[in-house]
Amino acid sequence: MPVRRIGPLCAALFFSSLLPAAAAPAPAAGFDRIVEEVQARYRLPGFAVAVVENGKVAYSHTQGELVAGSGQAVGPDALFKIASNTKSMTTALLARLVDQGKLRWDDPVTKYLPDFRMHEDWVTREMQVRDLLIHNSGLRAGAGDLMLWPEPNRFTRADVIHGLRYLKPVHSFRSRYDYDNLLYIVAGEVAAAAGGAPYEDLLRREVFAPLGMDGCRVGAFARAEAGPLAQPHARRDGRYVPVREDGDTIPATSMDPAGGVRCGLNDMTRWLRAWLDPATPARDGKPWLSEPQRVELWRAQMPMTPGRRQRDWSNTHFAAYGYGWRLSDFDGEFKVSHTGTLMGMYSLTALLPERKAGFVVLINGDAGDARSVFDQALTQHYTRPRGERGVAWYADAIEREAQAPAANRAPDTSERVPAAAAELSGRLGVYRDPWFGEVAVCARGGEVEFASRKSPLLTGKIVRVGPRLRVDWDAEEIDTEAWIDFSGAAATAAFVMSKVDPDADFSYDYEDLAFARVGDCG
């Protein structure tokens, strides 16, 4: 039975009927209190927060440093990686191409990319442009993300598109929601084919330029020719330390259409205004996006199951994915939002369309808990203005969740010893996975090293934990360790991998790998 789609206009009419009369803009002191309490709790290295109401910036605040300890202050034009908040920009680019008659949402992907293949032929044939955007492919969450992260790596977009045919689905096509990034890479290449220019050029032309988002960057650029760059930070021994700092030249990456944009706070407020006030013209004086395309982007395309936090904290009854946006009800109001997560960079964009209000949060540190608290506190600033739950309430609730016995399913692997080359002599060699490529499992000084050819940061030492083997990665920032399980012997040797912590970042999709021995160690 086909799923009925709920249009954002219908949702807006329903939720607006439940709203009280619109309140006057809240004083900045209310936002200051939220910001101060979050920072007191989490001691973020640097962040930027802005609120837009009725087409104007009602609040803007920056704090902290571009690099911890540098003395370089975060300002409103400092560029943060917005990660998966890029997805709504990619879908807006596609919508502009639809408006121009260069693309249709129901076009088959192979119309633009003849070499595109999924694992099953019928899925290849039926995959439409819209399917690339709504996480309904049937693949495991994060499938193939090891071709994108960790960075830097040597996978190209052509590698990503070719590799898709080897990723086996775990569910039927269009049957359920499982978040993916790879198909947004495909969407970027579809845009390039339809628009007649590289994805990055199109995004600048169709999104950044008409909306006046001049400081945003995507693709390769010189650091000296951009605004100040906020650098990512990881939590180490109770404090934030910089990781993966940028050089003088920032390269383009394969993952740009899924999460490669950098923007500052001022430009992100322009992005919010473009959605909250559709009548605002682009720089050329014309509407930036047609009403039918705005409706389509915020239409409920794929049902999602509200999480426990959403149900308990936000009184959420429905959740769905649009084109690059998450849709839900929040205390009876229609909410449109998305998050962005990269190593050391967290972001949040949220809109309450009936109130013509929205906010953006940019953080240059691993700060999932702080982002969640910002989201709840800033949204309920509008939906529960009496403030019965504040920053401390949400932060305490998150701490209690983390301390619950069932919250941590990772086994204790502290008792581990290096695996000796002699004991794995029948397993040593070069192995290949069809989409990830080659890795070497070879002796190094009496121990055994795992080294990926195309993803250099995935290099580490094989250790034994009781009867099992795992890989300890050399790079400190890779904290998602992997089991490695061999089968066969000598020339027929093979192995699979899996996360040590089953609840770890799904983008480390070790479970999608299947290696077979193809040669000897050099």
Phi, psi and omega in degrees: 000128184292148178278130178281133179273139180258114181287151180296331179291319176297315179299319181298317180298318180295309185290326180294333178292340180267350188280146168287172177302142183301133181276156175293153179308135182284148178294153182300336182302326179295320177289321178302318181297316178299312182298314182296320182288323177295315182293323178296327183280320191247348176050057182292147181293322178193148179199165179217135182226136175218150178234134177245132177225131175051043175081003181233154176283111182273339183201138177212130184213132172234150184203153176089198188236154175297318175229126183305128179086357184277338186081359179272111187285145171287129177239177185291346177253004176295134184272127174248148169288122182267358173053232188288355168293349171298329187302321179291334175286321176297318179290327176295320175301313179299320179297322176298320179292326175296314177302327182274000178077016182266355190199151170233145181298328183265011173296142172293142181301324183293345175298326183257330182231085185301334181272359180297133177216138166260176185295326181252133185300322182293329177290319175304314184293322186270346185296119178258167179305317181301326182293336179293344194250355192234014169062044182240021190288341187092354177284158174299148176305128179076012183304130177080002182297341177294350171277348180253320183228154358287156177259152356280158173213179187250016179280133177261171176295326175297321176298317181298311182296320178293321183293336182304326184293344182262352180276117185277133178291153175248353176219167178287146177305133177067014184268338183196168180269127168214120189298136176222159176247326187300322183289340171288331172296316177299318180300321177297323178286328173297315177301317180298318180293318181286325184271349176074026179203159177302151181310311185299319178296319180295319181296319177298317185287319189264341182240299186298307186297308183294334181265000179074023180271062191289337181277343182294149180227144173213146183079196183285140174202158177274133182302324182292342183257014180232172175292173179304140183257118171290134183258145182290150178227142174247156179275120179226122177051044175082006179217161179272132177232144181292144177222153176048051181291148182285150173266197182289332178239128179263119183280157168291153179231158179299331187272009185309314182293340180265333185188030189257004183278146170238135179217158173262173184298316181301316180291327178291331175290327175295321177297316178299315183297326179298332180266326183280336181230080184302338181286345180295121183284161172286179183301331182277004178085357181258159175301137182287324183215138181291157178299317178302324180285325174298318178299316183295320181294328181257015175281145178288099185271326184219119180297145174234158177263119178302136179284170182299318178301315180302316181293314186280323186268326190244002182055043183277133179248332178224151174213146181204165175249131172267215174264092179081009180226147170264138183239141179197169167259141184226110185051040177083006181243148179286126181235137177238127187202173169197157175245166175221134184221120168227165177308113175079010180217122180233141180216165181207133171234131182218140182229138170244087192302321182295333178269356186052043182228150177195169180211160178226141178230128178236129184227134179259051177202160172294107192211051180298319181292316179299319179298317179299319180293316175305313183301309182295312186293318181289321178293316182283351167304328179264316188277337177225069188299343179285347169066043180292340174238127180243192182304314183298321181299312182290319179297318178296320180297320179294320178297319179295320177301315183293333182270354180293143183304325183276356186287336183238107180261005181286133179286161176282115180243022183294332179272087182223151180226149178301137175285131180281143179302325183296320183287341179250021185303327179280356182251348185292145178156186176260131183239157180223135169253141187301327181255332183271338179091204190268146170227150176253129173245094193223158180289137175221103179062037178088347176253186184236128181251139171257125182219121177278141179284321185260346179233082190302331180291341176274066176232133181192181183259136176277128181235161179254132175237098186060233181275356187251163177246143175221165178254125171264109183289142180291321183288123185297328184286348177268100186255012178256094184283162187229138166284150174229123186237112182274155170216164182070188181209150175050238187296337181260011183298146178210165173206157173237168182225162177202159180289137174297315175262110184297344180261009181288173182313121184293343180292342170273077190272059180304330184295342179272000182267144174212103186263141173235144182290132181235356181182179181266160173294143181282000000 
